[in-house]
Amino acid sequence: MFELSERSFGRLKGVEKELVLVVEHAIQQTDTDFGVICGMRTIEEQQELFNSGASQTLKSKHLEGKAVDLMAYVGSRASWEINVYDNIAEAMRLAAKYYNAKVRWGAAWHIHDLAAYEGTMEQAMNEYIDLRRSEGKRPFIDGPHFELMES
């Protein structure tokens, strides 16, 4: 079982309590260790990410304390491999279900309530990719990103 570091708790300052509870529960459910790399953001930070293409919006839920970015760890190294984020997303789905919270994952933007989704997180991401391609659009996969939706 994993637990959040002091650094991760520090990065959760200002994040809505419901989402903090989901993250705290998820770290106890996951097979993949993770830490919080971003909670609240300033408008300047968001503008920088938007300008670089790392974000597609200036109206990020990070500005409202309704989003977190989680970094996967495999052993002692940070990992960007999307398959480990499937595991984290599954833990977030279970935690969201436990707290009756509506959480959306940045690799399955079309699902506004992970807790209600019946398939695997890999299936959810593949559905999103297929949906975007069917619309003639490029998918924007943000595996580390999770956001609280309106109940």
C-alpha positions as CSV (number, residue, x, y, z in Angstrom):
1,M,0.0,0.0,0.0
2,F,1.2,3.5,-0.9
3,E,0.7,6.8,0.8
4,L,1.0,10.5,-0.2
5,S,4.2,12.4,0.6
6,E,4.3,15.7,2.4
7,R,5.2,17.3,-0.9
8,S,2.0,15.9,-2.4
9,F,-0.1,17.1,0.5
10,G,1.4,20.5,0.0
11,R,0.4,20.5,-3.6
12,L,-3.2,19.7,-2.6
13,K,-3.5,23.0,-0.7
14,G,-6.5,24.9,-2.1
15,V,-7.9,21.9,-3.9
16,E,-11.6,21.1,-3.1
17,K,-11.9,18.7,-0.1
18,E,-14.0,16.2,-2.1
19,L,-11.2,15.8,-4.7
20,V,-8.5,15.6,-1.9
21,L,-10.5,12.8,-0.3
22,V,-10.7,10.9,-3.6
23,V,-6.9,11.3,-4.2
24,E,-6.1,10.2,-0.6
25,H,-8.4,7.1,-1.0
26,A,-7.0,6.3,-4.4
27,I,-3.4,6.1,-3.3
28,Q,-4.5,3.3,-0.9
29,Q,-6.3,1.4,-3.6
30,T,-3.7,1.5,-6.5
31,D,-1.1,-0.9,-7.6
32,T,0.9,2.0,-9.0
33,D,2.5,4.5,-6.7
34,F,1.8,8.2,-7.5
35,G,2.3,11.7,-6.2
36,V,0.5,15.0,-6.8
37,I,2.5,17.2,-9.2
38,C,-0.1,20.0,-9.5
39,G,-3.2,21.1,-7.7
40,M,-4.0,24.8,-7.8
41,R,-2.5,27.0,-10.6
42,T,-2.2,30.7,-11.1
43,I,-3.6,32.2,-14.3
44,E,0.0,33.0,-15.3
45,E,1.0,29.3,-14.9
46,Q,-2.0,28.3,-16.9
47,Q,-1.2,30.8,-19.7
48,E,2.3,29.4,-19.9
49,L,1.0,25.8,-20.3
50,F,-1.5,27.0,-22.8
51,N,1.1,28.8,-24.8
52,S,3.4,25.8,-24.9
53,G,0.5,23.4,-26.0
54,A,0.6,21.5,-22.7
55,S,-3.0,22.7,-22.0
56,Q,-5.8,23.4,-24.4
57,T,-7.7,25.9,-22.3
58,L,-7.3,29.0,-20.2
59,K,-10.3,28.0,-18.2
60,S,-8.6,25.1,-16.4
61,K,-10.3,23.6,-13.4
62,H,-6.8,23.9,-11.7
63,L,-7.6,27.6,-11.4
64,E,-10.6,26.7,-9.2
65,G,-9.1,24.0,-7.1
66,K,-11.1,21.3,-9.0
67,A,-8.3,19.5,-10.7
68,V,-5.1,17.6,-9.9
69,D,-2.3,16.1,-12.0
70,L,-0.8,12.9,-10.6
71,M,2.7,11.5,-11.5
72,A,3.1,7.8,-11.6
73,Y,6.2,6.2,-10.1
74,V,7.5,2.8,-11.1
75,G,10.1,1.9,-8.5
76,S,12.0,5.2,-7.8
77,R,11.5,6.7,-11.2
78,A,8.7,8.9,-12.6
79,S,6.8,7.4,-15.4
80,W,4.8,8.8,-18.3
81,E,3.8,5.5,-19.8
82,I,0.1,5.6,-20.3
83,N,-0.6,2.1,-19.2
84,V,0.4,2.9,-15.6
85,Y,-2.1,5.8,-15.7
86,D,-4.9,3.3,-16.5
87,N,-4.1,1.8,-13.1
88,I,-4.2,5.1,-11.3
89,A,-7.4,6.0,-13.2
90,E,-9.0,2.8,-11.9
91,A,-8.0,3.6,-8.3
92,M,-9.5,7.1,-8.8
93,R,-12.7,5.6,-10.3
94,L,-13.0,3.3,-7.2
95,A,-12.3,6.2,-4.8
96,A,-14.8,8.5,-6.7
97,K,-17.4,5.7,-6.3
98,Y,-16.6,5.4,-2.6
99,Y,-17.2,9.2,-2.1
100,N,-20.0,9.5,-4.6
101,A,-17.9,12.1,-6.4
102,K,-18.0,12.9,-10.1
103,V,-14.5,12.8,-11.5
104,R,-13.3,13.0,-15.1
105,W,-10.0,11.7,-16.4
106,G,-7.9,13.5,-18.9
107,A,-7.5,10.4,-21.1
108,A,-11.3,9.9,-21.3
109,W,-12.7,13.4,-21.6
110,H,-16.1,12.1,-22.8
111,I,-16.9,10.4,-19.5
112,H,-18.0,12.9,-16.9
113,D,-18.4,10.5,-14.1
114,L,-15.8,7.7,-13.9
115,A,-17.6,6.1,-11.0
116,A,-20.5,5.3,-13.2
117,Y,-18.4,3.8,-16.0
118,E,-18.6,0.1,-16.3
119,G,-15.6,-0.8,-18.5
120,T,-11.9,-0.7,-17.9
121,M,-10.0,2.6,-17.9
122,E,-8.1,1.3,-21.0
123,Q,-11.5,0.9,-22.7
124,A,-12.5,4.4,-21.7
125,M,-9.4,5.9,-23.2
126,N,-9.8,3.9,-26.4
127,E,-13.4,5.0,-26.7
128,Y,-12.3,8.6,-26.4
129,I,-9.6,8.2,-29.0
130,D,-12.1,6.5,-31.4
131,L,-14.6,9.2,-30.8
132,R,-12.2,12.0,-31.5
133,R,-10.9,10.3,-34.7
134,S,-14.5,9.8,-35.9
135,E,-15.0,13.5,-35.5
136,G,-11.8,14.1,-37.6
137,K,-10.1,15.5,-34.5
138,R,-6.9,14.6,-32.8
139,P,-7.3,13.2,-29.3
140,F,-5.8,15.1,-26.4
141,I,-4.5,12.5,-23.9
142,D,-3.7,13.9,-20.5
143,G,-3.2,10.7,-18.4
144,P,-2.1,12.5,-15.2
145,H,-5.1,14.8,-15.1
146,F,-8.2,14.3,-13.0
147,E,-10.9,16.9,-12.4
148,L,-14.0,17.2,-10.2
149,M,-17.2,17.7,-12.2
150,E,-20.4,19.4,-10.9
151,S,-22.7,17.0,-9.0
